[in-house]
Amino acid sequence: MDEHVPRAITIGLRLRGVDVLTVQEDNLSGKSDRELLDRAFALKRAIFTNDVDHLVEATKRQRAAQPFYGVIFAHHLRVSIGTCIKDL
């Protein structure tokens, strides 16, 4: 989970048995999107975010044929917390 994702989403997923790691728990608060995607790749995880900048970094990686495990994006004003939990 990116650091901007509401905690309620993390809690909701964990209550459903989903293995979630937050940026804060991994001591990566304030790190760049590039660093977060590198860390997620090392852990073989996708990142869930509300931050459009992650999409920019993911696009750069796709165009450069650089591997990563994925970015799952939901705009915080267009998708509810409950929908995020259900969809994830």
KEPADO-922771 format. One record per residue: x, y, z of N, C-alpha, C, O in turn; residue number from 1; residue in three letters. Coordinates in steps of 0.1 Angstrom, whole numbers, always signed. Atoms other than C-alpha are relative to their C-alpha. Layout:
BEGIN
R    npx    npy    npz   capx   capy   capz    cpx    cpy    cpz    opx    opy    opz    k    r
R      X      Y      Z      X      Y      Z      X      Y      Z      X      Y      Z  NUM  Ala
...
***
This chain:
BEGIN
R    npx    npy    npz   capx   capy   capz    cpx    cpy    cpz    opx    opy    opz    k    r
R     +8    -12     +0     +0     +0     +0     +9    +12     +0    +18    +14     +8    1  Met
R     -6    -13     +0    +12    +34     -9     -4     +8    +12    -14     +5    +19    2  Asp
R     +2     -7    -13    +14    +59    +20    -13     +9     -1    -17    +13    +10    3  Glu
R    +12     -9     +1    -16    +79     +7    -13     -8     +0    -24     -2     +1    4  His
R    +12     +8     +0    -41    +50     +7     -6     +1    +14     +1     -1    +24    5  Val
R     +6     +0    -13    -66    +53    +35     +2    -13     +8     +1    -24     +3    6  Pro
R     -2    +12     -9    -59    +30    +65    -12    -10     +0    -10    -22     +1    7  Arg
R    +12     +9     +0    -95    +17    +63     +1    -10    -11     -5    -21     -9    8  Ala
R     -1    +10    +11    -87     +0    +30    +10    -12     +5     +7    -23     +3    9  Ile
R     -9    +10     -5    -57    -18    +46     -7     -9    +10     -5    -21    +10   10  Thr
R     +7     +7    -10    -77    -28    +76    -11    -10     -6    -12    -21     -2   11  Ile
R    +10     +8     +7   -106    -40    +54     +5    -12     -7     +0    -23     -7   12  Gly
R     -6    +12     +7    -83    -62    +33     +5    -10    +10     +4    -22     +8   13  Leu
R     -5    +10     -9    -66    -77    +63    -11     -8     +7     -9    -20    +10   14  Arg
R    +11     +8     -6    -99    -86    +79     -5    -11     -9    -12    -20     -5   15  Leu
R     +4    +11    +10   -106   -106    +47    +12     -9     -3    +11    -17    -13   16  Arg
R    -11    +10     +1    -72   -124    +50    +10     +4    -11    +18     -5    -15   17  Gly
R    -10     -4    +11    -53   -104    +23    +13     +5     +7    +13    +12    +16   18  Val
R    -13     -3     -5    -16   -101    +29     +4    +14     -6     +6    +16    -18   19  Asp
R     -3    -14     +3     -9    -63    +29    +12     +5     +7    +13     +3    +19   20  Val
R    -12     -6     -6    +23    -44    +35     -1    +15     -3     -2    +18    -15   21  Leu
R     +1    -14     +3    +21     -6    +39    +14     +6     -1    +24     +0     +4   22  Thr
R    -13     -7     +1    +49    +18    +30     +5     +4    +14    +17     +3    +16   23  Val
R     -4     -3    -14    +49    +29    +66     +6    -11     +8    +16    -10    +14   24  Gln
R     -4    +12     -7    +53     -6    +79    +14     -4     -5    +22    -10     +2   25  Glu
R    -12     +4     +6    +82    -11    +55    +11    +11     +2    +22    +10     -4   26  Asp
R     -9    -11     -3    +99    +21    +68     +4     +8    -13    +16    +11    -15   27  Asn
R     -3     -6    +13    +97    +37    +33     -8    +13     -2     -9    +18    -13   28  Leu
R     +7    -12     +1    +76    +68    +40     +9    +11     -6    +20    +13     -2   29  Ser
R     -7    -11     +6    +86    +97    +19    +10     -4    -12    +16     +5    -18   30  Gly
R     -8     +5    +10   +105    +76     -6     -6     +3    -14    -18     +5    -15   31  Lys
R     +5     -3    +14   +102    +83    -44     -8    -12     -5     -7    -23     -1   32  Ser
R     +8    +10     +7    +78    +64    -66     +9    -11     -6     +6    -22     -6   33  Asp
R    -10     +9     +6   +108    +49    -83     +5    -10    +11     +6    -22     +8   34  Arg
R     -5     +8    -11   +122    +36    -50    -11    -10     +5     -8    -21     +8   35  Glu
R    +10     +9     -4    +88    +22    -40     -3    -11    -10     -5    -22     -6   36  Leu
R     +2    +11    +10    +83     +3    -73    +12     -9     +0    +10    -21     -2   37  Leu
R    -12     +8     -1   +119    -10    -69     -2    -10    +12     +1    -22    +11   38  Asp
R     +2     +9    -12   +111    -23    -34    -12    -10     -2    -10    -21     +2   39  Arg
R    +11     +9     +3    +78    -38    -45     +4    -11     -9     +1    -23     -7   40  Ala
R     -5    +10     +9    +96    -56    -73     +9    -10     +8     +8    -22     +6   41  Phe
R     -8     +9     -8   +121    -70    -48     -8     -9     +9     -4    -20    +11   42  Ala
R     +9     +8     -8    +92    -82    -27    -10     -9     -8    -18    -16     -2   43  Leu
R    +10     +7     +9    +73    -96    -57    -14     +4     +3    -23     -4     +4   44  Lys
R    +13     -6     -4    +44    -73    -49     -4    +11    -10     +4    +18    -16   45  Arg
R     +6    -12     +7    +21    -49    -68     -2    +11    +10     -2     +8    +22   46  Ala
R     +3    -12     -8    +15    -14    -54    -14     +4     -2    -18     +6    -14   47  Ile
R    +13     -6     +1    -20     -1    -47     +2    +15     +4     +8    +17    +15   48  Phe
R     -2    -14     -3    -21    +37    -48    -12     +8     -5    -20     +4    -13   49  Thr
R     +9    -10     +4    -42    +68    -52     +8    +11     -7     +2    +21    -11   50  Asn
R     -9    -10     +5    -12    +87    -66     +2     -2    -15     +8    -12    -19   51  Asp
R     -2     +1    +15    -12    +94   -103    +14     -1     -4    +17     -7    -14   52  Val
R    -15     +0     +4    +26    +98   -103     +5    -15     -1    +14    -17     -8   53  Asp
R     -4    +14     +1    +29    +60    -98     -3     -5    -14     +4    -13    -19   54  His
R     +3     +4    +14    +12    +56   -132    +10     +5    -10    +13     -1    -19   55  Leu
R    -11     -6     +8    +38    +79   -147    +12     -9     +0    +18    -13    -10   56  Val
R    -12     +9     -2    +66    +57   -133     -2    -13     -6     +7    -19    -12   57  Glu
R     +4    +13     +6    +48    +25   -144     +1     +1    -15     +6     -8    -21   58  Ala
R     -1     -1    +15    +45    +38   -179    +14     +1     -5    +17     -5    -15   59  Thr
R    -14     -1     +3    +82    +47   -180     +6    -14     +0    +13    -18     -9   60  Lys
R     -5    +14     -1    +90    +11   -169     -5     -9    -11     +2    -17    -17   61  Arg
R     +5     +8    +11    +67     -4   -195     +7     +3    -13    +10     -6    -20   62  Gln
R     -7     -4    +12    +82    +16   -223    +14     -4     -1    +19     -7    -12   63  Arg
R    -14     +5     +0   +117     +6   -212     +1    -15     +1    +12    -20     +3   64  Ala
R     +0    +14     -2   +107    -30   -209     +6     -4    +13    +13    -15    +14   65  Ala
R     -6     +2    -14   +117    -28   -172    -11     -8     +8    -22     -2     +9   66  Gln
R    +10     +8     -7    +99    -55   -151     -4     +7    +13     +4    +13    +20   67  Pro
R     +6     -3    -13    +76    -47   -122    -12     -8     +1    -18    -13     -8   68  Phe
R    +12     +9     -2    +47    -65   -106    -13     +7     -1    -23     +0     +0   69  Tyr
R    +13     -6     +3    +21    -39   -112     -3    +12     +9     +1    +13    +21   70  Gly
R     +6    -11     -7     +4     -7   -101    -15     -1     -1    -20     -1    -12   71  Val
R    +15     +0     -1    -32     -8    -90     -4    +14     +4     +0    +18    +15   72  Ile
R     +3    -14     -3    -47    +26    -91    -15     +2     +1    -23     -4     -6   73  Phe
R    +14     -4     -2    -80    +40    -78     +0    +15     +4     +7    +19    +13   74  Ala
R     +1    -14     -4    -88    +77    -78     -8     +2    +13    -19     -3    +13   75  His
R     +6     -1    -14    -97    +87    -42    -13     +7     -1    -21     +5     +9   76  His
R    +13     -7     +0   -126   +109    -53    -10     -8     -9    -22     -4     -9   77  Leu
R     +9     +7     +9   -141    +84    -77     -4    -14     +4    -13    -20     -1   78  Arg
R     +2    +13     -4   -139    +51    -59     -1     +0    +15     +8     +5    +22   79  Val
R     +2     +1    -14   -152    +44    -24    +10    -10     +7    +15    -18     +0   80  Ser
R     -9     +9     -7   -132    +27     +3     -6    -15     -1     +1    -24     -3   81  Ile
R     +6    +13     +2   -157     -2     +2     +2     -6    -13     +4    -19    -14   82  Gly
R     -2     +5    +13   -154     -6    -35    +15     -4     -2    +17    -14     -8   83  Thr
R    -14     +4     +0   -116     -6    -32     +2    -14     +7     +9    -23     +1   84  Cys
R     -1    +13     -8   -118    -34     -6     -5    -11     -8     +1    -22    -10   85  Ile
R     +6    +10     +8   -142    -54    -27     +8     -4    -12     +9    -16    -15   86  Lys
R     -7     +2    +12   -123    -50    -59    +14     -6     +2    +19    -14     -6   87  Asp
R    -13     +5     -3    -89    -57    -44     -1    -15     +5     +9    -21     +8   88  Leu
***
